[in-house]
Amino acid sequence: MVTATRGHLWGLVIGGSLLVAIGFRMTGLSVARSTGAPYLAMIGLIAGVAALRGRLTDARQLRLADLIELLGLFCWVSALGGLGSYAVAAASHGFHDAALANIDSAMGFDWLATYRFFAGHSWLTAVTAPAYRTIFATPLVVIAALTMTGRAERARTFVAVFGVALCVCLFSFYFLPARSALAYHVGMAPGYMPATGLDHVAIIEALRGGAVHVVDPARIVGLITFPSFHAVCAVLFTWSGWPVARLRMPLLLVNGMMLAATPVEGTHYLIDVIAGLALAAALIGVAHRRNLPASAAARHRDRTLSPA
């Protein structure tokens, strides 16, 4: 299976940062100064821990350093994905809701009926809305579990694949922007407002019209409809954490619930979800067919450590 080294991961993050900076430059966007300082401090902390790691010899200290570095890099990659989506939205044109809705219809999926079922059962939305938001907490748990059980290489591979998935979604977003299934089928004033909401529609239009020039990373709203990144993550989170035996059932349950909630709570077309699952499967397939360099000691540790 593919094993991402620290060099691969840092290269991905630095390269992604440069691409986002270029995208912001081309679209006339900038990052809010009020949140720029905390992010620079976070980057400084990650770089400091990364530099210190080479001097550590104690196994516990190494695992703690890996944990801090990987959590920081994951947050960095996530922030780049959010910022990048704003630059892509500013450069995009039109909406493709009709085409996506027609694909759903051809598959026999009635999104509106599904939405009405959810909206008519408050007990169901009380579960699905929080389940949809687990996308923020689950990866942190996975990274912590992997690093603290000596599987830092697996955690690095997860963050790298997560970053590549974001890149693919951003590329697709440029060609297939959409308002969302909720806006298309119900309108901008629905009786039940799902977890995602509809703020992204106004943001995309404002970015295209030049009304937004400053982006606050702390207030980024998800803009991508196709493919569903929640669907991608439901698979990637489960796959990455699978070596930790105690996490398997919780991951299946939590990510299964998140995936089931995605069409309504994420206001996604069914084809968005299917495309997200296909993308995740393709990336995992590549990860298992290609081998990046990994230290023999790291591979030996992963083989000998019993699942926690």
Order of alpha helices (4+ residues) and beta strands (2+ residues): alpha-beta-alpha-alpha-alpha-alpha-alpha-alpha-alpha-alpha-alpha-beta-alpha-alpha-alpha-alpha
